[in-house]
Amino acid sequence: MFISRVPLNTAREGARQLITSPYRTHAAVESAFPPGSVRDGEEGRILWRLDTLPQDHSVWLYVVSPQAPDFTHIIEQAGWPMQAQWESKDYTPLLSRIAVGQQWQFRLRANPVRKARVDKGLRPKANGEGIIGTIQGHVTAEQQRNWLIARAETHGFSIMLDDNGDPSVIVSQRHRERFQRDGQTVTLATAVFDGRLTVTDADLFRHTLCHGIGRAKGFGCGLMTIAPIRKPQS
């Protein structure tokens, strides 16, 4: 597995098109791998996420993939072709060090949803006929935070608690995104989660880092990245 990041030049139209269209970014990321490349395999799948860094408002495209990418086309159309290049590293050394009890700082952009039972317009019968399941996005920050907490155990981690005993996770950048795909409008409720976690199952957590969490993975959701927890400065 590889983890990569690409700087985007927001002064360029190509970068603005990627930032505003998950569909365009999906296509651009897919084009970084030649035909026949592994896109979704046992080892992992292609995942991506756009991050805006608060300290300097720079925008980076993060990608995890089973094979090394070639982002020349993105640099040429949406980056700094004469200066900045992308960074790509072997993800295996970090993945191999994952162990139960480790604590990490994390970031995740996800599509928190629930499957709702909806009446098709008929009085439902005792056997449930007349009821269908629809996917609905969680819309409040509390719903979205609870969505992640509820899925932590099955993904190999638990959310740490802060000094007040509350889950150490902040929900931000909550958006309802709409874009065109094959002539139809796609709507996604997305949110960014920043927090601290403890690894409870090393194998499950490695799977999470390589395969993602939740739905809409092809459209910039599901990629969790981790970093050592920063100690407060004295």
ZAFI-586751 format. One record per residue: x, y, z of N, C-alpha, C in turn. Coordinates in nm, 4 decimals, padded with zeros to 6 digits. Example, Ala and Ser with C-alpha at 12.3 -4.5 7.8 and 13.67 -1.06 7.14 Angstrom:
BEGIN
[[01.3190, -00.5690, 00.7800], [01.2300, -00.4500, 00.7800], [01.3200, -00.3300, 00.7800]]
[[01.2850, -00.2250, 00.7080], [01.3670, -00.1060, 00.7140], [01.2900, 00.0030, 00.7870]]
***
This chain:
BEGIN
[[00.0838, -00.1192, 00.0000], [00.0000, 00.0000, 00.0000], [00.0878, 00.1250, 00.0000]]
[[00.0337, 00.2307, -00.0607], [00.1031, 00.3586, -00.0676], [00.0120, 00.4693, -00.0157]]
[[00.0726, 00.5705, 00.0450], [-00.0012, 00.6895, 00.0852], [00.0662, 00.8092, 00.0187]]
[[-00.0147, 00.8942, -00.0432], [00.0375, 01.0042, -00.1234], [-00.0386, 01.1318, -00.0919]]
[[00.0251, 01.2438, -00.1240], [-00.0465, 01.3712, -00.1165], [00.0010, 01.4619, -00.2283]]
[[-00.0937, 01.5410, -00.2797], [-00.0697, 01.6276, -00.3947], [-00.1138, 01.7692, -00.3577]]
[[-00.0273, 01.8700, -00.3720], [-00.0692, 02.0082, -00.3448], [-00.1523, 02.0622, -00.4612]]
[[-00.2605, 02.1326, -00.4280], [-00.3444, 02.1924, -00.5316], [-00.3299, 02.3445, -00.5279]]
[[-00.3156, 02.4023, -00.6450], [-00.3023, 02.5473, -00.6596], [-00.4399, 02.6073, -00.6835]]
[[-00.4992, 02.6632, -00.5790], [-00.6376, 02.7110, -00.5888], [-00.6527, 02.8327, -00.6798]]
[[-00.5424, 02.8899, -00.7257], [-00.5508, 03.0002, -00.8214], [-00.5785, 02.9496, -00.9626]]
[[-00.5690, 02.8186, -00.9824], [-00.5881, 02.7625, -01.1156], [-00.7291, 02.7046, -01.1282]]
[[-00.7859, 02.7203, -01.2459], [-00.9219, 02.6720, -01.2711], [-00.9300, 02.5207, -01.2550]]
[[-00.8264, 02.4504, -01.2944], [-00.8280, 02.3047, -01.2817], [-00.8412, 02.2607, -01.1371]]
[[-00.7748, 02.3313, -01.0460], [-00.7850, 02.2972, -00.9036], [-00.9241, 02.3280, -00.8514]]
[[-00.9796, 02.4412, -00.8918], [-01.1142, 02.4777, -00.8445], [-01.2176, 02.3774, -00.8937]]
[[-01.1996, 02.3247, -01.0125], [-01.2923, 02.2234, -01.0633], [-01.2850, 02.0956, -00.9811]]
[[-01.1655, 02.0566, -00.9399], [-01.1520, 01.9378, -00.8568], [-01.2150, 01.9596, -00.7201]]
[[-01.1906, 02.0754, -00.6610], [-01.2405, 02.1043, -00.5264], [-01.3923, 02.1061, -00.5218]]
[[-01.4545, 02.1538, -00.6281], [-01.6003, 02.1671, -00.6288], [-01.6733, 02.0460, -00.6856]]
[[-01.6010, 01.9476, -00.7372], [-01.6678, 01.8331, -00.7989], [-01.6015, 01.7020, -00.7574]]
[[-01.6598, 01.6297, -00.6612], [-01.6062, 01.4968, -00.6267], [-01.6010, 01.4025, -00.7466]]
[[-01.6902, 01.4201, -00.8399], [-01.6911, 01.3337, -00.9580], [-01.5660, 01.3567, -01.0430]]
[[-01.5282, 01.4853, -01.0625], [-01.4072, 01.5160, -01.1374], [-01.2827, 01.4647, -01.0642]]
[[-01.2813, 01.4808, -00.9319], [-01.1649, 01.4352, -00.8556], [-01.1542, 01.2835, -00.8609]]
[[-01.2676, 01.2154, -00.8506], [-01.2679, 01.0692, -00.8640], [-01.2039, 01.0276, -00.9963]]
[[-01.2432, 01.0935, -01.1055], [-01.1891, 01.0603, -01.2369], [-01.0390, 01.0902, -01.2434]]
[[-00.9974, 01.2019, -01.1829], [-00.8560, 01.2393, -01.1850], [-00.7715, 01.1391, -01.1066]]
[[-00.8235, 01.0949, -00.9908], [-00.7502, 00.9964, -00.9110], [-00.7422, 00.8632, -00.9851]]
[[-00.8520, 00.8204, -01.0441], [-00.8515, 00.6952, -01.1193], [-00.7501, 00.6993, -01.2335]]
[[-00.7335, 00.8171, -01.2936], [-00.6413, 00.8301, -01.4067], [-00.4952, 00.8233, -01.3641]]
[[-00.4689, 00.8240, -01.2339], [-00.3319, 00.8140, -01.1844], [-00.2797, 00.6702, -01.1885]]
[[-00.3673, 00.5768, -01.2268], [-00.3304, 00.4356, -01.2303], [-00.3614, 00.3790, -01.3689]]
[[-00.2679, 00.3081, -01.4284], [-00.2902, 00.2563, -01.5633], [-00.3939, 00.1449, -01.5648]]
[[-00.4485, 00.1122, -01.6823], [-00.5431, 00.0000, -01.6933], [-00.4807, -00.1280, -01.6374]]
[[-00.5617, -00.2033, -01.5671], [-00.5141, -00.3269, -01.5091], [-00.4609, -00.3130, -01.3683]]
[[-00.4502, -00.1896, -01.3177], [-00.4037, -00.1691, -01.1808], [-00.5073, -00.2194, -01.0807]]
[[-00.4609, -00.2580, -00.9638], [-00.5518, -00.3002, -00.8566], [-00.6172, -00.1759, -00.7975]]
[[-00.7491, -00.1702, -00.8031], [-00.8215, -00.0574, -00.7480], [-00.8962, -00.0917, -00.6200]]
[[-00.9341, -00.2155, -00.6051], [-01.0059, -00.2599, -00.4853], [-00.9747, -00.4083, -00.4675]]
[[-00.8750, -00.4368, -00.3859], [-00.8318, -00.5745, -00.3679], [-00.8285, -00.6149, -00.2222]]
[[-00.7748, -00.7320, -00.1974], [-00.7687, -00.7834, -00.0609], [-00.6795, -00.6966, 00.0272]]
[[-00.5720, -00.6467, -00.0289], [-00.4790, -00.5643, 00.0479], [-00.5377, -00.4277, 00.0826]]
[[-00.6141, -00.3713, -00.0088], [-00.6732, -00.2404, 00.0135], [-00.7345, -00.1877, -00.1150]]
[[-00.7850, -00.0651, -00.1089], [-00.8488, -00.0051, -00.2244], [-00.8034, 00.1397, -00.2382]]
[[-00.8382, 00.2004, -00.3510], [-00.8067, 00.3416, -00.3710], [-00.9040, 00.4253, -00.2876]]
[[-00.8487, 00.5099, -00.2024], [-00.9260, 00.6037, -00.1223], [-00.8639, 00.7418, -00.1400]]
[[-00.9465, 00.8469, -00.1337], [-00.8908, 00.9811, -00.1436], [-00.9695, 01.0786, -00.0574]]
[[-00.9051, 01.1913, -00.0284], [-00.9695, 01.2952, 00.0538], [-00.9049, 01.4293, 00.0225]]
[[-00.9853, 01.5341, 00.0154], [-00.9335, 01.6706, 00.0015], [-00.9281, 01.7351, 00.1393]]
[[-00.8129, 01.7893, 00.1740], [-00.7940, 01.8562, 00.3030], [-00.7580, 02.0022, 00.2803]]
[[-00.8231, 02.0908, 00.3565], [-00.7830, 02.2309, 00.3622], [-00.7163, 02.2539, 00.4967]]
[[-00.5890, 02.2906, 00.4966], [-00.5153, 02.3083, 00.6204], [-00.5435, 02.4461, 00.6784]]
[[-00.5851, 02.4529, 00.8055], [-00.6274, 02.5815, 00.8632], [-00.5150, 02.6821, 00.8781]]
[[-00.3895, 02.6357, 00.8955], [-00.2826, 02.7299, 00.9233], [-00.2468, 02.8183, 00.8043]]
[[-00.2575, 02.7641, 00.6838], [-00.2237, 02.8457, 00.5666], [-00.3272, 02.8354, 00.4546]]
[[-00.4383, 02.7647, 00.4806], [-00.5485, 02.7479, 00.3841], [-00.5042, 02.6752, 00.2574]]
[[-00.3937, 02.6040, 00.2643], [-00.3518, 02.5238, 00.1497], [-00.4423, 02.4020, 00.1349]]
[[-00.4555, 02.3536, 00.0124], [-00.5424, 02.2399, -00.0165], [-00.4564, 02.1246, -00.0676]]
[[-00.4759, 02.0071, -00.0084], [-00.3997, 01.8879, -00.0446], [-00.4954, 01.7743, -00.0774]]
[[-00.4592, 01.6986, -00.1783], [-00.5296, 01.5759, -00.2124], [-00.4520, 01.4587, -00.1537]]
[[-00.5153, 01.3849, -00.0616], [-00.4546, 01.2664, -00.0013], [-00.5110, 01.1420, -00.0686]]
[[-00.4239, 01.0453, -00.0948], [-00.4659, 00.9221, -00.1614], [-00.3962, 00.8032, -00.0968]]
[[-00.4726, 00.6980, -00.0680], [-00.4184, 00.5682, -00.0288], [-00.4505, 00.4708, -00.1411]]
[[-00.3521, 00.3884, -00.1806], [-00.3732, 00.3015, -00.2970], [-00.2866, 00.1769, -00.2882]]
[[-00.3335, 00.0669, -00.3476], [-00.2535, -00.0562, -00.3482], [-00.1254, -00.0442, -00.4297]]
[[-00.1242, 00.0434, -00.5295], [-00.0071, 00.0601, -00.6147], [00.0330, 00.2069, -00.6180]]
[[00.1598, 00.2322, -00.6530], [00.2105, 00.3694, -00.6578], [00.1413, 00.4477, -00.7705]]
[[00.0960, 00.5700, -00.7438], [00.0268, 00.6497, -00.8451], [00.1228, 00.7375, -00.9252]]
[[00.0707, 00.7923, -01.0348], [00.1407, 00.8930, -01.1138], [00.0464, 01.0126, -01.1280]]
[[00.0750, 01.1187, -01.0536], [-00.0137, 01.2349, -01.0502], [00.0353, 01.3487, -01.1399]]
[[00.1133, 01.3159, -01.2418], [00.1651, 01.4187, -01.3308], [00.0531, 01.5042, -01.3886]]
[[-00.0554, 01.4402, -01.4301], [-00.1652, 01.5148, -01.4938], [-00.2306, 01.6130, -01.3969]]
[[-00.2404, 01.5773, -01.2683], [-00.3006, 01.6683, -01.1706], [-00.2064, 01.7855, -01.1440]]
[[-00.0771, 01.7585, -01.1306], [00.0194, 01.8663, -01.1110], [00.0150, 01.9637, -01.2287]]
[[00.0067, 01.9104, -01.3506], [00.0070, 01.9958, -01.4697], [-00.1192, 02.0804, -01.4802]]
[[-00.2340, 02.0251, -01.4401], [-00.3614, 02.0947, -01.4573], [-00.4050, 02.1730, -01.3336]]
[[-00.3591, 02.1294, -01.2141], [-00.4150, 02.1887, -01.0925], [-00.3108, 02.2181, -00.9848]]
[[-00.1816, 02.2036, -01.0189], [-00.0789, 02.2261, -00.9187], [00.0200, 02.3326, -00.9601]]
[[00.1482, 02.3092, -00.9298], [00.2580, 02.3981, -00.9674], [00.3572, 02.3173, -01.0497]]
[[00.3384, 02.3071, -01.1810], [00.4205, 02.2172, -01.2637], [00.5702, 02.2465, -01.2587]]
[[00.6080, 02.3736, -01.2377], [00.7497, 02.4093, -01.2397], [00.8151, 02.3953, -01.1026]]
[[00.7343, 02.3699, -00.9976], [00.7921, 02.3663, -00.8636], [00.7470, 02.2431, -00.7852]]
[[00.6273, 02.2494, -00.7294], [00.5838, 02.1447, -00.6365], [00.5476, 02.0161, -00.7098]]
[[00.5881, 01.9044, -00.6538], [00.5505, 01.7732, -00.7021], [00.4726, 01.7008, -00.5919]]
[[00.4218, 01.5842, -00.6243], [00.3496, 01.5092, -00.5225], [00.4457, 01.4281, -00.4367]]
[[00.3973, 01.3870, -00.3204], [00.4737, 01.3019, -00.2303], [00.4043, 01.1658, -00.2231]]
[[00.4814, 01.0591, -00.2303], [00.4257, 00.9245, -00.2236], [00.5198, 00.8375, -00.1414]]
[[00.4645, 00.7682, -00.0414], [00.5456, 00.6852, 00.0473], [00.4847, 00.5460, 00.0604]]
[[00.5725, 00.4506, 00.0874], [00.5285, 00.3154, 00.1177], [00.4544, 00.3176, 00.2519]]
[[00.3301, 00.2726, 00.2521], [00.2465, 00.2742, 00.3727], [00.2746, 00.1541, 00.4627]]
[[00.3438, 00.0530, 00.4093], [00.3615, -00.0731, 00.4811], [00.4330, -00.0591, 00.6149]]
[[00.5421, 00.0192, 00.6253], [00.6085, 00.0307, 00.7549], [00.5166, 00.0793, 00.8673]]
[[00.4333, 00.1789, 00.8396], [00.3411, 00.2253, 00.9433], [00.2366, 00.1195, 00.9734]]
[[00.1796, 00.0582, 00.8700], [00.0759, -00.0426, 00.8914], [00.1283, -00.1594, 00.9730]]
[[00.2528, -00.1985, 00.9494], [00.3090, -00.3128, 01.0205], [00.3332, -00.2833, 01.1679]]
[[00.3407, -00.1555, 01.2040], [00.3653, -00.1182, 01.3437], [00.2374, -00.1023, 01.4247]]
[[00.1214, -00.1096, 01.3609], [-00.0045, -00.0937, 01.4326], [-00.0173, -00.2039, 01.5377]]
[[-00.0516, -00.1645, 01.6607], [-00.0638, -00.2614, 01.7699], [-00.1741, -00.2178, 01.8652]]
[[-00.2327, -00.3143, 01.9324], [-00.3388, -00.2877, 02.0301], [-00.2844, -00.1968, 02.1406]]
[[-00.3652, -00.0986, 02.1775], [-00.3284, -00.0069, 02.2845], [-00.2649, 00.1214, 02.2371]]
[[-00.2220, 00.1265, 02.1113], [-00.1641, 00.2505, 02.0595], [-00.2700, 00.3602, 02.0545]]
[[-00.2247, 00.4825, 02.0741], [-00.3140, 00.5979, 02.0668], [-00.2665, 00.6882, 01.9535]]
[[-00.3616, 00.7312, 01.8725], [-00.3310, 00.8120, 01.7551], [-00.4266, 00.9306, 01.7449]]
[[-00.3769, 01.0337, 01.6840], [-00.4620, 01.1438, 01.6385], [-00.5106, 01.1071, 01.4995]]
[[-00.6368, 01.1348, 01.4678], [-00.6892, 01.0930, 01.3380], [-00.7696, 01.2026, 01.2713]]
[[-00.7816, 01.1876, 01.1403], [-00.8737, 01.2697, 01.0609], [-00.9475, 01.1779, 00.9647]]
[[-01.0758, 01.2030, 00.9497], [-01.1614, 01.1234, 00.8608], [-01.2655, 01.2146, 00.7979]]
[[-01.2810, 01.2034, 00.6696], [-01.3955, 01.2668, 00.6025], [-01.4885, 01.1546, 00.5608]]
[[-01.6145, 01.1633, 00.6032], [-01.7050, 01.0505, 00.5823], [-01.8429, 01.0981, 00.5393]]
[[-01.9219, 00.9999, 00.4989], [-02.0607, 01.0206, 00.4570], [-02.1497, 00.9470, 00.5575]]
[[-02.1806, 01.0105, 00.6724], [-02.2583, 00.9426, 00.7767], [-02.4048, 00.9283, 00.7351]]
[[-02.4502, 00.8043, 00.7253], [-02.5873, 00.7795, 00.6808], [-02.6517, 00.6725, 00.7681]]
[[-02.7811, 00.6610, 00.7530], [-02.8558, 00.5535, 00.8181], [-02.9542, 00.4985, 00.7165]]
[[-02.9949, 00.3746, 00.7376], [-03.0949, 00.3125, 00.6509], [-03.2303, 00.3278, 00.7182]]
[[-03.3160, 00.4090, 00.6573], [-03.4472, 00.4373, 00.7144], [-03.5538, 00.3503, 00.6494]]
[[-03.6528, 00.3126, 00.7295], [-03.7670, 00.2387, 00.6772], [-03.8762, 00.3387, 00.6427]]
[[-03.9145, 00.3383, 00.5168], [-04.0068, 00.4404, 00.4679], [-04.1307, 00.3754, 00.4084]]
[[-04.2466, 00.4300, 00.4413], [-04.3726, 00.3825, 00.3861], [-04.3814, 00.4244, 00.2392]]
[[-04.4108, 00.3289, 00.1504], [-04.4212, 00.3580, 00.0082], [-04.5527, 00.4289, -00.0272]]
[[-04.6312, 00.4654, 00.0730], [-04.7582, 00.5301, 00.0466], [-04.8753, 00.4388, 00.0746]]
[[-04.8488, 00.3177, 00.1164], [-04.9509, 00.2201, 00.1485], [-04.9496, 00.1938, 00.2980]]
[[-05.0580, 00.1498, 00.3527], [-05.0591, 00.1083, 00.4923], [-04.9789, -00.0215, 00.5031]]
[[-04.8691, -00.0214, 00.5803], [-04.7857, -00.1422, 00.5864], [-04.8591, -00.2599, 00.6464]]
[[-04.8332, -00.3774, 00.5910], [-04.8919, -00.4996, 00.6417], [-04.8054, -00.5565, 00.7539]]
[[-04.8577, -00.6551, 00.8207], [-04.7869, -00.7119, 00.9357], [-04.6529, -00.7711, 00.8957]]
[[-04.6413, -00.8205, 00.7716], [-04.5167, -00.8817, 00.7284], [-04.4164, -00.7801, 00.6751]]
[[-04.4496, -00.6509, 00.6855], [-04.3583, -00.5471, 00.6421], [-04.3731, -00.5079, 00.4967]]
[[-04.4612, -00.5714, 00.4233], [-04.4816, -00.5349, 00.2839], [-04.5327, -00.3914, 00.2760]]
[[-04.4816, -00.3171, 00.1813], [-04.5182, -00.1763, 00.1715], [-04.4152, -00.0853, 00.2338]]
[[-04.3109, -00.1444, 00.2958], [-04.2039, -00.0662, 00.3562], [-04.0755, -00.0925, 00.2790]]
[[-04.0022, 00.0128, 00.2463], [-03.8740, -00.0021, 00.1799], [-03.7661, 00.0671, 00.2628]]
[[-03.6427, 00.0282, 00.2409], [-03.5317, 00.0913, 00.3101], [-03.4676, 00.1964, 00.2217]]
[[-03.4483, 00.3169, 00.2731], [-03.3815, 00.4228, 00.1989], [-03.2622, 00.4709, 00.2798]]
[[-03.1609, 00.5189, 00.2104], [-03.0415, 00.5705, 00.2746], [-03.0596, 00.7205, 00.2972]]
[[-03.0504, 00.7630, 00.4207], [-03.0644, 00.9040, 00.4556], [-02.9396, 00.9504, 00.5295]]
[[-02.8919, 01.0703, 00.4964], [-02.7739, 01.1245, 00.5609], [-02.8060, 01.1824, 00.6974]]
[[-02.7173, 01.1592, 00.7939], [-02.7293, 01.2281, 00.9230], [-02.6948, 01.3747, 00.9020]]
[[-02.7698, 01.4642, 00.9659], [-02.7539, 01.6062, 00.9363], [-02.6998, 01.6881, 01.0527]]
[[-02.7195, 01.6447, 01.1771], [-02.6688, 01.7223, 01.2892], [-02.5302, 01.6723, 01.3295]]
[[-02.4537, 01.7598, 01.3925], [-02.3194, 01.7214, 01.4364], [-02.3252, 01.6076, 01.5372]]
[[-02.4246, 01.6091, 01.6251], [-02.4376, 01.5031, 01.7246], [-02.4676, 01.3695, 01.6583]]
[[-02.5592, 01.3687, 01.5611], [-02.5899, 01.2454, 01.4884], [-02.4654, 01.1923, 01.4183]]
[[-02.3895, 01.2812, 01.3569], [-02.2717, 01.2393, 01.2834], [-02.1630, 01.1867, 01.3770]]
[[-02.1456, 01.2510, 01.4907], [-02.0477, 01.2025, 01.5887], [-02.0888, 01.0656, 01.6409]]
[[-02.2164, 01.0487, 01.6731], [-02.2645, 00.9192, 01.7229], [-02.2516, 00.8103, 01.6174]]
[[-02.2663, 00.8483, 01.4917], [-02.2476, 00.7524, 01.3814], [-02.1080, 00.6934, 01.3855]]
[[-02.0073, 00.7797, 01.4039], [-01.8699, 00.7311, 01.4075], [-01.8429, 00.6484, 01.5326]]
[[-01.8893, 00.6958, 01.6461], [-01.8676, 00.6235, 01.7719], [-01.9275, 00.4835, 01.7637]]
[[-02.0453, 00.4716, 01.7022], [-02.1129, 00.3420, 01.6926], [-02.0368, 00.2445, 01.6039]]
[[-01.9556, 00.2948, 01.5122], [-01.8830, 00.2076, 01.4191], [-01.7386, 00.1820, 01.4595]]
[[-01.6934, 00.2474, 01.5641], [-01.5527, 00.2371, 01.6021], [-01.5114, 00.0937, 01.6333]]
[[-01.5893, 00.0244, 01.7155], [-01.5501, -00.1104, 01.7600], [-01.5312, -00.2058, 01.6430]]
[[-01.6226, -00.2018, 01.5463], [-01.6133, -00.2935, 01.4328], [-01.5022, -00.2544, 01.3353]]
[[-01.4405, -00.1393, 01.3581], [-01.3294, -00.0953, 01.2739], [-01.1967, -00.0973, 01.3491]]
[[-01.1955, -00.1575, 01.4682], [-01.0701, -00.1820, 01.5370], [-01.0182, -00.0718, 01.6264]]
[[-01.1041, 00.0216, 01.6671], [-01.0584, 00.1293, 01.7541], [-01.1713, 00.1778, 01.8444]]
[[-01.1341, 00.2568, 01.9431], [-01.2321, 00.3261, 02.0275], [-01.1927, 00.4725, 02.0341]]
[[-01.2904, 00.5595, 02.0490], [-01.2641, 00.7022, 02.0613], [-01.2200, 00.7319, 02.2043]]
[[-01.1086, 00.8002, 02.2188], [-01.0618, 00.8371, 02.3512], [-01.1545, 00.9413, 02.4146]]
[[-01.1463, 00.9540, 02.5461], [-01.2255, 01.0531, 02.6186], [-01.1382, 01.1718, 02.6557]]
[[-01.1979, 01.2896, 02.6565], [-01.1232, 01.4084, 02.6969], [-01.1264, 01.4239, 02.8485]]
[[-01.0758, 01.5336, 02.8988], [-01.0664, 01.5553, 03.0429], [-01.2029, 01.5630, 03.1104]]
[[-01.3070, 01.5911, 03.0315], [-01.4424, 01.5986, 03.0865], [-01.5182, 01.4680, 03.0729]]
[[-01.4525, 01.3649, 03.0181], [-01.5189, 01.2367, 02.9991], [-01.6026, 01.2280, 02.8734]]
[[-01.5879, 01.3265, 02.7832], [-01.6619, 01.3261, 02.6567], [-01.5753, 01.2673, 02.5457]]
[[-01.6380, 01.2093, 02.4427], [-01.5594, 01.1554, 02.3308], [-01.4707, 01.2626, 02.2683]]
[[-01.3446, 01.2295, 02.2476], [-01.2480, 01.3252, 02.1951], [-01.2536, 01.3257, 02.0425]]
[[-01.3576, 01.3863, 01.9902], [-01.3734, 01.3978, 01.8453], [-01.4510, 01.5244, 01.8140]]
[[-01.4032, 01.5998, 01.7174], [-01.4679, 01.7229, 01.6730], [-01.5223, 01.7016, 01.5325]]
[[-01.6467, 01.7416, 01.5111], [-01.7102, 01.7311, 01.3797], [-01.7120, 01.8698, 01.3172]]
[[-01.6574, 01.8819, 01.1976], [-01.6511, 02.0121, 01.1309], [-01.6735, 01.9948, 00.9809]]
[[-01.6690, 02.1071, 00.9104], [-01.6828, 02.1071, 00.7642], [-01.8007, 02.0204, 00.7197]]
[[-01.9139, 02.0444, 00.7822], [-02.0342, 01.9672, 00.7523], [-02.1024, 02.0281, 00.6304]]
[[-02.1149, 01.9476, 00.5248], [-02.1698, 01.9987, 00.3994], [-02.2699, 01.9001, 00.3402]]
[[-02.3632, 01.9561, 00.2648], [-02.4470, 01.8756, 00.1773], [-02.4013, 01.9068, 00.0356]]
[[-02.3355, 01.8103, -00.0258], [-02.2749, 01.8318, -00.1565], [-02.3623, 01.7741, -00.2667]]
[[-02.3703, 01.8485, -00.3753], [-02.4464, 01.8028, -00.4926], [-02.3580, 01.8136, -00.6152]]
[[-02.3577, 01.7103, -00.6976], [-02.2814, 01.7123, -00.8209], [-02.3479, 01.6203, -00.9215]]
[[-02.3119, 01.6394, -01.0461], [-02.3717, 01.5622, -01.1548], [-02.2883, 01.4378, -01.1837]]
[[-02.3580, 01.3262, -01.2006], [-02.2937, 01.2013, -01.2395], [-02.3828, 01.1305, -01.3398]]
[[-02.3323, 01.1136, -01.4607], [-02.4077, 01.0462, -01.5676], [-02.5454, 01.1086, -01.5872]]
[[-02.5498, 01.2419, -01.5815], [-02.6743, 01.3128, -01.6057], [-02.7694, 01.3186, -01.4879]]
[[-02.7311, 01.2639, -01.3734], [-02.8161, 01.2656, -01.2556], [-02.7474, 01.3411, -01.1418]]
[[-02.8275, 01.4003, -01.0552], [-02.7743, 01.4747, -00.9417], [-02.7512, 01.3803, -00.8241]]
[[-02.6285, 01.3805, -00.7747], [-02.5924, 01.3013, -00.6572], [-02.5802, 01.3959, -00.5380]]
[[-02.6423, 01.3596, -00.4259], [-02.6380, 01.4411, -00.3046], [-02.5714, 01.3619, -00.1929]]
[[-02.4704, 01.4204, -00.1306], [-02.4001, 01.3562, -00.0203], [-02.3943, 01.4500, 00.0997]]
[[-02.4242, 01.3965, 00.2181], [-02.4017, 01.4687, 00.3428], [-02.2661, 01.4242, 00.3960]]
[[-02.1719, 01.5179, 00.4062], [-02.0367, 01.4820, 00.4471], [-01.9949, 01.5615, 00.5701]]
[[-01.8969, 01.5084, 00.6416], [-01.8425, 01.5757, 00.7593], [-01.6987, 01.5314, 00.7789]]
[[-01.6192, 01.6182, 00.8415], [-01.4813, 01.5871, 00.8766], [-01.4740, 01.5622, 01.0264]]
[[-01.4080, 01.4530, 01.0629], [-01.3922, 01.4152, 01.2036], [-01.2443, 01.4257, 01.2407]]
[[-01.2138, 01.5030, 01.3439], [-01.0780, 01.5112, 01.3978], [-01.0827, 01.4698, 01.5435]]
[[-00.9951, 01.3787, 01.5822], [-00.9998, 01.3333, 01.7204], [-00.8838, 01.2446, 01.7568]]
[[-00.9018, 01.1722, 01.8667], [-00.7995, 01.0810, 01.9162], [-00.8624, 00.9448, 01.9395]]
[[-00.7868, 00.8405, 01.9083], [-00.8401, 00.7053, 01.9200], [-00.7387, 00.6124, 01.9851]]
[[-00.7892, 00.4981, 02.0291], [-00.7064, 00.3898, 02.0807], [-00.7319, 00.2660, 01.9960]]
[[-00.6265, 00.1992, 01.9523], [-00.6407, 00.0776, 01.8723], [-00.6853, -00.0366, 01.9628]]
[[-00.7947, -00.1028, 01.9269], [-00.8461, -00.2160, 02.0055], [-00.8288, -00.3489, 01.9337]]
[[-00.8137, -00.3460, 01.8021], [-00.7900, -00.4675, 01.7227], [-00.6995, -00.4276, 01.6072]]
[[-00.5745, -00.4726, 01.6102], [-00.4759, -00.4271, 01.5123], [-00.5129, -00.4664, 01.3691]]
[[-00.5598, -00.5888, 01.3480], [-00.5938, -00.6338, 01.2130], [-00.7119, -00.5550, 01.1572]]
[[-00.8147, -00.5365, 01.2399], [-00.9302, -00.4596, 01.1954], [-00.8922, -00.3156, 01.1639]]
[[-00.8059, -00.2588, 01.2465], [-00.7689, -00.1188, 01.2259], [-00.6859, -00.1027, 01.0986]]
[[-00.5958, -00.1972, 01.0729], [-00.5210, -00.1924, 00.9462], [-00.6164, -00.2009, 00.8276]]
[[-00.7173, -00.2861, 00.8394], [-00.8174, -00.2978, 00.7328], [-00.8898, -00.1647, 00.7138]]
[[-00.9213, -00.0979, 00.8234], [-00.9892, 00.0316, 00.8166], [-00.9040, 00.1340, 00.7430]]
[[-00.7750, 00.1400, 00.7739], [-00.6870, 00.2369, 00.7098], [-00.6724, 00.2113, 00.5604]]
[[-00.6863, 00.0857, 00.5185], [-00.6661, 00.0496, 00.3777], [-00.7956, 00.0381, 00.2977]]
[[-00.9079, 00.0183, 00.3660], [-01.0354, -00.0016, 00.2963], [-01.1385, 00.1072, 00.3264]]
[[-01.1156, 00.1881, 00.4295], [-01.2036, 00.3008, 00.4558], [-01.3219, 00.2693, 00.5452]]
[[-01.3973, 00.3741, 00.5752], [-01.5145, 00.3662, 00.6620], [-01.6342, 00.4277, 00.5906]]
[[-01.7459, 00.3570, 00.5901], [-01.8707, 00.4143, 00.5406], [-01.8866, 00.4070, 00.3900]]
[[-01.9786, 00.4884, 00.3402], [-02.0157, 00.4884, 00.1994], [-01.9430, 00.6002, 00.1239]]
[[-01.9698, 00.6066, -00.0062], [-01.9208, 00.7128, -00.0962], [-01.7686, 00.7194, -00.0998]]
[[-01.7028, 00.6036, -00.0916], [-01.5565, 00.6019, -00.0925], [-01.4989, 00.6520, -00.2248]]
[[-01.5709, 00.6329, -00.3333], [-01.5225, 00.6826, -00.4616], [-01.5318, 00.8325, -00.4759]]
[[-01.6005, 00.8988, -00.3822], [-01.6227, 01.0429, -00.3916], [-01.5633, 01.1184, -00.2738]]
[[-01.4472, 01.0724, -00.2282], [-01.3719, 01.1481, -00.1295], [-01.4069, 01.1210, 00.0144]]
[[-01.4800, 01.0132, 00.0427], [-01.5179, 00.9801, 00.1799], [-01.4533, 00.8480, 00.2214]]
[[-01.4351, 00.8317, 00.3518], [-01.3923, 00.7035, 00.4054], [-01.2463, 00.6915, 00.4412]]
[[-01.1604, 00.7812, 00.3902], [-01.0176, 00.7712, 00.4164], [-00.9846, 00.8277, 00.5548]]
[[-00.9347, 00.7414, 00.6443], [-00.8861, 00.7844, 00.7750], [-00.7334, 00.7884, 00.7712]]
[[-00.6766, 00.8992, 00.8148], [-00.5322, 00.9111, 00.8294], [-00.5000, 00.9325, 00.9766]]
[[-00.3812, 00.8869, 01.0178], [-00.3432, 00.8955, 01.1579], [-00.2068, 00.9613, 01.1712]]
[[-00.1815, 01.0159, 01.2900], [-00.0539, 01.0794, 01.3214], [-00.0324, 01.0676, 01.4717]]
[[00.0938, 01.0750, 01.5164], [00.1195, 01.0713, 01.6610], [00.0456, 01.1848, 01.7313]]
[[-00.0021, 01.1595, 01.8492], [-00.0725, 01.2624, 01.9265], [00.0272, 01.3687, 01.9710]]
[[-00.0058, 01.4928, 01.9382], [00.0812, 01.6043, 01.9764], [00.0632, 01.6358, 02.1232]]
[[00.1741, 01.6434, 02.1948], [00.1697, 01.6796, 02.3361], [00.1538, 01.8311, 02.3488]]
[[00.0697, 01.8761, 02.4446], [00.0529, 02.0217, 02.4614], [00.1842, 02.0872, 02.5007]]
[[00.2081, 02.2050, 02.4422], [00.3311, 02.2769, 02.4725], [00.3223, 02.3413, 02.6102]]
[[00.4323, 02.3296, 02.6842], [00.4358, 02.3883, 02.8193], [00.4738, 02.5348, 02.8136]]
***
